[in-house]
């Protein structure tokens, strides 16, 4: 049931597994020798379906050997301290019990993933099974009997205080036994209560998420659909409203807690790019597809780059005639690059009148002031591409 030791012995000698298990339980109650022997066989014998035993896996792992060594030294030191306090009556029992505990630690550390999952499932199901209505009276009686025995044993040790030398040691052992007995008695109900509270909390959170989703759909999506119905004869307005709702939904799905709250001025490259997207789509009804690779904090040179990119995106929205604009930004260790592309009607850069300073001052000259570069490629009928590069002054980011 735990490690398959008893069933393996029963299969080897042709007897019933229940008989071997009964013998193992009786021997475990006699000075804990049965438990130590069971754990030793669990460690030494290879599990069916596996290639190596727990002992082989542990002995070949340097880190596991160090952990077991340190824990063993600490436990042995504690036992020696108990003997110094005058605890002699339970010397052999405590040593065998300690050996069983150390072997159990070795089993847990060296068990395979399948065996560890089996033990975890068995422990979970046992703790919960004892609190259901379908429990057999035998399971409840066994758990109650074991808990009562440990509790009475602890009380008997505590009652000897003041009558024997080394009473302090008996206080420690008695208190530990009493706590263990109470744990065996009441742990299943405690585990079930904790799990019920956890399930209830998760259910409440799910209900709150569903309520938030319903409120968002009502407050945002339904209102946008109503506006779209009113503007059904204006395709440009319908497109603008749909893009606004799409953007809001994407932002809300990425960070639901920020919906409906006022936003502070952007403090990063990605936030500023989203502000450009929001401005262009809301004011001009042209879609902006934004891709940002590696977000960084803002400084003067990055702000200049964003301002030039905003101007290029604004020009594309006003004059290209394209339905969408691509905005790609990448922050590299030495520079920040920004590309604005559209598939609109394009233009001849040499034919731009001198009184139009949007490209010359707002893009090219602004980039040059911060040691950046700006390249504009456009052909009538084939769209426009604006390529901006700004060196980074802070590389530690």
C-alpha positions in Angstrom: 0.0 0.0 0.0 2.9 2.4 0.7 6.0 1.0 -1.1 4.8 -2.4 -2.2 7.2 -4.2 0.2 4.6 -6.5 1.8 3.0 -7.4 -1.5 6.4 -8.2 -3.0 7.3 -10.4 -0.1 3.9 -12.2 -0.3 4.4 -12.7 -4.0 7.9 -14.1 -3.5 6.9 -16.6 -0.8 3.4 -17.4 -2.2 1.3 -16.1 0.7 -1.4 -13.5 1.0 -0.4 -9.9 1.1 -2.8 -9.2 4.0 -1.0 -11.7 6.2 2.4 -10.1 5.6 0.9 -6.6 6.3 -0.5 -7.8 9.6 2.8 -9.2 10.6 4.5 -5.9 9.5 2.1 -3.8 11.6 2.6 -6.0 14.7 6.4 -5.8 14.3 6.2 -2.0 13.9 4.4 -1.7 17.2 7.2 -3.7 18.9 10.0 -1.2 19.6 9.6 0.2 16.0 11.8 -2.6 14.7 9.3 -3.6 12.0 9.1 0.0 10.7 12.9 0.2 10.4 13.0 -3.2 8.6 10.2 -2.2 6.3 11.9 1.1 5.3 15.2 -0.7 4.8 13.7 -3.2 2.4 11.8 -0.3 0.6 15.2 1.4 0.1 17.2 -1.6 -1.0 14.8 -3.5 -3.3 14.2 -2.2 -6.8 10.6 -1.2 -7.5 8.8 -3.2 -10.1 9.0 -1.4 -13.5 12.1 0.6 -12.5 15.8 0.0 -13.2 17.4 1.2 -10.0 16.5 1.2 -6.3 16.2 4.1 -4.0 19.6 3.2 -2.4 21.3 3.2 -5.8 19.9 6.6 -6.8 20.7 8.2 -3.4 24.3 6.8 -3.2 25.1 8.0 -6.7 23.9 11.6 -5.9 26.5 13.6 -3.9 24.0 16.3 -2.9 21.5 13.7 -1.5 24.3 12.1 0.5 25.3 15.4 2.0 21.7 16.2 3.0 21.2 12.8 4.7 24.5 13.1 6.4 23.7 16.6 7.8 20.2 15.5 9.0 21.5 12.4 10.6 24.2 14.3 12.5 21.5 16.8 13.8 19.1 14.0 14.9 21.8 11.9 16.6 23.0 15.0 18.4 19.4 15.6 19.6 19.1 12.0 20.9 22.4 12.2 22.7 21.2 15.4 24.4 18.0 13.6 25.5 20.1 10.8 27.1 22.1 13.5 28.8 18.9 14.8 30.3 18.2 11.4 31.8 16.0 9.6 29.3 17.2 6.0 29.4 14.0 3.9 29.4 13.2 4.6 25.7 16.7 4.5 24.4 16.3 1.6 21.9 12.8 2.7 20.9 13.9 6.2 20.1 17.0 5.0 18.2 14.8 2.6 16.1 12.2 5.3 15.6 14.9 7.8 14.5 16.3 5.2 12.1 12.9 4.7 10.6 12.4 8.5 10.2 15.8 8.9 8.5 15.0 6.0 6.2 11.7 7.7 5.4 13.5 10.8 4.5 15.8 8.8 2.2 12.7 7.2 0.6 11.1 10.5 -0.1 14.3 12.1 -1.5 15.2 9.1 -3.6 11.8 8.0 -4.8 11.1 8.3 -8.5 8.5 10.8 -9.7 5.9 8.1 -10.2 6.4 6.7 -6.7 6.4 10.2 -5.1 3.1 11.0 -6.9 1.7 7.7 -5.7 2.6 8.6 -2.1 1.2 12.1 -2.4 -2.1 10.8 -3.9 -2.3 8.1 -1.2 -1.8 10.6 1.6 -4.3 13.1 0.2 -7.0 10.5 -0.4 -6.4 9.0 3.1 -6.8 12.3 4.8 -10.0 13.2 3.0 -11.5 9.7 3.0 -11.7 9.6 6.7 -14.1 12.6 6.7 -16.7 11.3 4.2 -20.0 9.6 5.0 -18.9 6.5 3.1 -16.2 5.7 5.6 -16.2 2.2 7.0 -16.3 1.9 10.8 -13.1 0.0 10.7 -11.0 2.8 9.2 -12.4 5.3 11.7 -11.9 2.9 14.6 -8.2 2.2 13.6 -7.4 5.9 13.4 -9.2 6.7 16.6 -7.4 3.8 18.4 -4.0 4.9 17.3 -4.6 8.5 18.3 -5.9 7.5 21.7 -2.9 5.2 22.3 -0.5 8.0 21.5 -2.4 10.5 23.6 -2.6 8.2 26.6 1.1 7.4 26.2 2.0 11.1 26.2 -0.2 11.8 29.3 1.4 8.9 31.1 4.9 10.4 30.6 3.7 13.8 31.6 2.2 12.4 34.8 5.7 11.1 35.9 7.2 14.6 36.2 8.6 15.1 39.6 8.9 11.5 40.6 11.9 10.4 38.6 15.3 11.7 37.7 15.5 13.2 34.2 11.9 14.3 34.3 12.5 17.1 31.7 13.2 14.4 29.1 9.9 12.7 29.8 8.2 16.0 29.4 9.6 16.4 26.0 8.7 12.8 24.9 5.3 13.0 26.5 4.4 16.3 24.9 5.5 15.0 21.5 3.4 11.8 21.9 0.4 13.8 23.1 0.6 16.1 20.1 1.1 13.2 17.7 -2.0 11.5 19.1 -4.1 14.6 18.8 -2.8 15.1 15.3 -3.8 11.5 14.3 -7.3 12.1 15.8 -8.1 15.4 14.3 -5.9 15.9 11.3 -8.4 14.6 8.8 -11.1 17.0 9.8 -8.5 19.9 9.8 -7.3 18.9 6.3 -10.9 18.7 5.0 -11.7 22.1 6.5 -8.7 23.8 5.0 -9.5 22.3 1.6 -13.1 23.3 1.8 -12.0 26.9 2.6 -9.6 26.8 -0.3 -12.2 25.5 -2.7 -14.7 28.1 -1.5 -12.1 30.9 -2.0 -11.3 29.7 -5.5 -15.0 29.5 -6.4 -15.6 33.0 -5.0 -12.7 34.3 -7.1 -14.1 32.7 -10.2 -17.5 34.1 -9.5 -15.9 37.6 -9.1 -14.1 37.2 -12.4 -17.3 36.2 -14.2 -19.1 39.2 -12.6 -16.2 41.5 -13.8 -16.5 40.1 -17.3 -20.2 40.6 -17.3 -19.9 44.2 -16.1 -17.2 44.9 -18.7 -19.3 43.5 -21.5 -22.2 45.6 -20.4 -20.3 48.8 -19.8 -18.1 48.7 -22.8 -19.0 46.2 -25.5 -22.8 46.8 -25.4 -22.4 50.5 -25.5 -20.0 50.3 -28.4 -22.5 48.1 -30.3 -25.2 50.7 -29.7 -22.9 53.4 -31.2 -22.1 51.2 -34.2 -25.8 50.7 -34.9 -26.4 54.5 -34.8 -23.4 55.0 -37.2 -24.3 52.2 -39.6 -24.4 54.6 -42.5 -20.9 55.8 -41.8 -18.3 53.0 -42.5 -15.4 55.1 -41.3 -17.0 55.8 -37.9 -18.0 52.1 -37.6 -14.4 51.1 -38.2 -13.1 53.6 -35.7 -15.5 52.4 -33.0 -14.6 48.8 -33.6 -10.9 49.5 -33.4 -11.3 51.4 -30.2 -13.3 48.5 -28.7 -10.8 45.9 -29.9 -7.9 47.8 -28.3 -9.7 48.2 -25.0 -10.5 44.5 -24.9 -6.9 43.6 -25.6 -5.7 45.9 -22.8 -8.3 44.6 -20.4 -7.5 41.0 -21.1 -3.8 41.7 -20.5 -4.4 43.6 -17.3 -8.0 43.5 -16.1 -7.5 45.4 -12.9 -6.6 48.6 -14.8 -9.9 48.8 -16.6 -11.9 51.9 -15.8 -9.1 53.6 -13.9 -7.3 56.7 -15.0 -3.8 56.1 -16.4 -0.8 58.2 -15.5 1.5 59.5 -18.2 3.5 56.7 -19.9 6.8 55.9 -18.3 8.1 53.2 -20.7 8.6 52.7 -24.4 5.8 50.2 -24.7 3.3 52.5 -22.9 4.2 55.4 -25.2 3.7 53.3 -28.3 0.3 52.3 -27.0 -0.5 56.0 -26.5 0.4 56.7 -30.2 -1.8 53.8 -31.2 -4.7 55.1 -29.2 -4.4 58.7 -30.4 -4.2 57.8 -34.1 -7.1 55.2 -34.0 -9.4 57.5 -31.9 -8.8 60.7 -33.9 -8.3 59.4 -37.5 -10.0 56.0 -37.6 -6.9 54.3 -39.0 -5.7 51.1 -37.5 -2.2 51.0 -36.0 -0.6 47.6 -35.6 2.0 48.0 -32.8 4.9 45.6 -32.0 7.4 46.4 -29.3 10.4 44.2 -28.7 12.1 44.8 -25.3 10.6 47.6 -23.2 12.9 50.3 -21.6 12.4 53.4 -19.5 12.1 56.8 -21.1 14.8 59.5 -21.4 15.3 62.6 -23.5 16.6 60.7 -26.6 13.9 58.0 -26.4 11.2 60.7 -26.1 12.7 62.5 -29.2 12.5 59.2 -31.1 8.9 58.6 -30.0 7.9 62.2 -31.0 9.5 61.7 -34.5 7.7 58.4 -34.8 4.4 59.9 -33.7 4.8 62.6 -36.4 5.5 60.0 -39.1 2.5 57.9 -38.0 0.3 61.0 -37.9 1.4 61.9 -41.5 0.6 58.4 -42.7 -2.8 58.6 -41.1 -3.6 62.0 -42.6 -2.2 61.6 -46.2 -1.4 58.0 -47.1 -5.0 56.9 -47.5 -4.1 53.5 -46.1 -6.5 51.6 -43.8 -3.8 50.5 -41.4 -0.3 51.5 -40.3 2.5 49.2 -39.0 4.5 50.5 -36.1 7.5 48.3 -35.1 9.8 49.3 -32.2 12.9 47.4 -31.0 15.1 48.3 -28.1 18.6 46.9 -28.6 21.6 47.3 -26.2 23.1 50.1 -28.2 20.2 51.7 -30.0 16.4 52.0 -30.3 14.9 51.4 -33.7 11.5 52.4 -35.0 9.8 51.6 -38.3 6.6 53.1 -39.6 5.1 51.5 -42.7 2.0 52.0 -44.7 0.7 50.7 -48.0 -0.9 53.9 -49.0 -0.4 56.1 -52.1 3.1 57.3 -51.2 4.8 60.5 -52.4 7.9 62.0 -53.9 10.1 63.4 -51.2 11.7 65.9 -53.6 8.3 67.4 -54.4 7.4 68.3 -50.8 7.0 72.1 -50.6 9.5 74.0 -48.5 6.8 75.4 -46.3 5.9 71.9 -45.1 8.3 71.4 -42.1 6.7 68.2 -40.7 9.2 65.9 -42.2 12.2 68.2 -42.2 11.9 69.6 -38.6 9.6 67.2 -36.7 11.3 64.0 -37.9 14.8 64.5 -39.5 16.1 67.5 -37.6 14.7 66.2 -34.3 16.5 62.9 -34.7 19.7 64.7 -35.6 19.7 66.8 -32.5 20.1 63.7 -30.4 22.6 62.0 -32.7 19.9 59.8 -34.3 19.2 59.0 -37.9 16.0 59.2 -40.0 15.6 57.5 -43.4 12.4 58.0 -45.4 11.6 55.8 -48.4 8.5 56.4 -50.4 7.4 55.8 -54.0 4.1 57.1 -55.4 1.6 54.2 -55.4 3.8 51.9 -53.3 3.4 53.3 -49.8 5.9 54.8 -47.4 8.5 53.5 -44.9 10.1 55.7 -42.2 13.2 54.2 -40.5 14.4 55.8 -37.2 17.5 54.9 -35.2 18.4 56.5 -31.8 21.6 55.6 -29.9 21.1 54.6 -26.3 22.9 56.6 -23.7 22.3 54.2 -20.8 23.3 50.6 -21.5 22.7 49.0 -18.1 19.0 48.7 -18.8 
